[in-house]
Amino acid sequence: MKSLTLRSSRIGFLQGDAEVFSEFDSGGSMWTGQGPRERRLAVRFTRPFRRAPGVQVSASLVDMHQDTAHRMELVAENVTETGFDVVVRTWSDTRVARVRAAWMAIGDLPFEDDWDVE
């Protein structure tokens, strides 16, 4: 379990929804391949956080072939103050046509009145 402790009472939320990939019409390897496969999508925040936020991702659309087992991992990786990567992984004979991910970042956002005193 990972916890996030905010050092400020000023909590900021940013959220979005993005198509990670769509390969059923182009014959991409997530749809036609076998074995371990991965797709990444870089998400950039509309404004930076003061520190790397906590990021939650969930599937808002998953389109898989009905004749194979549904195996998929959906995670946020490389989280920084300015963005993160949405990562979709599958394996074996699973055929994934397309995935869209909803995300929410929660953390300390800078404010105009912040002072940078060192």
Secondary structure, 3 states (H helix, E strand, C coil): CCCCCCCCCCEEEEEEEEEEEECCCCCCHHHHCCCCEEEEEEEECCCCCCCCCEEEEEEEEEEECCCCCCCCEEEEECCCCCEEEEEEEECCCCCEEEEEEEEEEEEECCCCCCCCCC
